[in-house]
Amino acid sequence: MKVLSFRYSGRFGLFVRAESKVSWLSYPVPPRTALLGLLGAVLGLEKDAPQGLLGGAFVGIKGEHPRTHWHHAQLHKRLFPQPQPKQVKWTKKKADLESKEEKEAKGNTDLPTLMMQEWLLWPDYQVFTGLPSPYHEELKERLIERRWCYGVSLGLSEMLGDLEYIGEEESERCSGGVYDIATVCRMDEGELEAKEALDRRLYLQQLQMPREVTEDRVFTMCSYLAERRGQALPVRTQSAYHWGESYISFL
């Protein structure tokens, strides 16, 4: 199987956790569903099409967990807010003293909501992927030529990202054994060598991230194991693949 790799980076990122409600918590790495959306944007697929057309794709990711910053964002419920007037005069009118419930009762639906967002600072990942034909060949060509159909983002559309082609290798599945897995790995496909991880002083983190999503936005979750500094994990597995001088696994 041919597996290509590319760099996925930017200044800010936010991959909203599926369970987030009032505050937008972020996954430290993009989940498989977000990576399929990214590949679909490069290939020019419609918004929800990648989850079906690329459902059988092999996708893996490697990288250090970025530092985070909590950002307070004031969001308005109106889709197209009114432009700011040229002159602004601060006055305390009776309407300003009304409660939120009183304003809603009068039909004022443009009430701002204060959201807390966990931004990732300078996220930088290495993605490995093997797609079914003919998408794989087209993806490789577009990455080399830096020619993608839609804008590349790191979660939110406002957080622009960049892609840089690294290379392509013929990858084969390894026989069962202990391997230093360089990527985030599924917990149901291997067993961590705990003593070896302890001797290396690895910073482990268990992640519960979506692996599949339906058109109705119903997520299928999966448990993953990652090293916060991007170090390799000693894992006994039958799902390791050899890529260059590294061993990888897929989400």
RABELTA-V339841 format. One record per pair of residues at least 6 apart in sequence whose ideal C-beta (glycine too) atoms are under 7 Angstrom apart, sorted by the first residue. I is the first residue (numbers start at 1). J is the second residue. Records with the same first field share a line. If there is no record, write none. Layout:
# RABELTA-V339841
I: J + J
This chain:
# RABELTA-V339841
1: 130 + 171
2: 130 + 136 + 168 + 170
3: 58 + 128 + 129 + 130 + 168 + 169 + 171 + 243
4: 129 + 140 + 168
5: 126 + 127 + 128 + 166 + 167
6: 127 + 143 + 163 + 164 + 165 + 166
7: 126 + 163 + 164 + 166
8: 125 + 127 + 161 + 163
9: 123 + 124 + 125 + 161 + 162
10: 123 + 154 + 159 + 160 + 161 + 162
11: 122
12: 119 + 120 + 121 + 154 + 159
13: 66 + 120 + 123 + 154 + 155 + 159
14: 24 + 26 + 117 + 118 + 119 + 120 + 155 + 156 + 159
15: 26 + 27 + 30 + 31 + 34 + 155
16: 24 + 26 + 155
17: 25 + 26 + 27
18: 210 + 219
23: 116
24: 115 + 116 + 117 + 118
25: 118
26: 68 + 118 + 120
27: 207 + 209
28: 65 + 66
29: 61 + 63 + 125 + 184 + 226
30: 61
31: 209 + 210
32: 59 + 211 + 251
33: 51 + 210 + 212 + 213
34: 155
35: 59 + 61 + 127
36: 50 + 51 + 54 + 57 + 59
37: 50
38: 152
39: 50 + 54 + 129 + 139
40: 49 + 50 + 54
41: 148 + 149 + 150 + 152
42: 139 + 142 + 148 + 149
43: 135 + 138 + 139 + 149
44: 149 + 150
45: 53
48: 215
51: 212 + 213
54: 131 + 135
56: 132
57: 129 + 130 + 131 + 132
58: 129 + 130 + 250
59: 129 + 250 + 251
60: 128 + 183 + 248 + 249 + 250 + 251
61: 125 + 127 + 183 + 184 + 251
62: 125 + 126 + 182 + 183 + 230
63: 124 + 125 + 126 + 230
64: 229 + 230
65: 228
66: 120 + 121 + 122 + 123
67: 121
68: 118 + 119 + 120 + 121
69: 119 + 121
70: 116 + 118
71: 117 + 119
72: 114 + 116
73: 115 + 117
74: 112 + 114
75: 112 + 113 + 115
76: 110 + 112
77: 109 + 110 + 111 + 113
78: 109 + 110
81: 110
100: 111
103: 111
104: 111
123: 154
126: 166
128: 183 + 243 + 248
130: 136
131: 139
140: 168
142: 148
143: 163 + 165
144: 165
151: 160
152: 160 + 161 + 162 + 163
153: 159 + 160 + 161
154: 161
169: 243 + 244
171: 241 + 242 + 243
172: 241 + 242
173: 241
174: 240 + 241 + 242 + 247
176: 238
177: 236
178: 193 + 234 + 235 + 236
179: 235 + 237 + 240 + 247
180: 232 + 234 + 247
181: 232 + 233 + 235 + 240 + 247 + 248 + 249
182: 232 + 246 + 247 + 248
183: 248 + 249
184: 224 + 226 + 251
185: 224 + 225 + 233 + 235 + 249
186: 222 + 224 + 249 + 251
187: 223 + 224 + 225
188: 223
189: 237 + 239 + 249
190: 235 + 236 + 237 + 239
191: 235 + 236
192: 225 + 233 + 235
193: 234 + 235 + 236
196: 234
197: 204 + 233 + 234
202: 227 + 231
203: 227 + 228 + 229
204: 225 + 227
205: 226 + 228
206: 223 + 225
207: 224 + 226
208: 221 + 223
209: 221 + 222 + 224
210: 219 + 220 + 221
211: 220 + 221 + 222 + 251
212: 220
213: 219
225: 233
227: 233
237: 249
239: 249
240: 247 + 249
241: 247 + 248 + 249
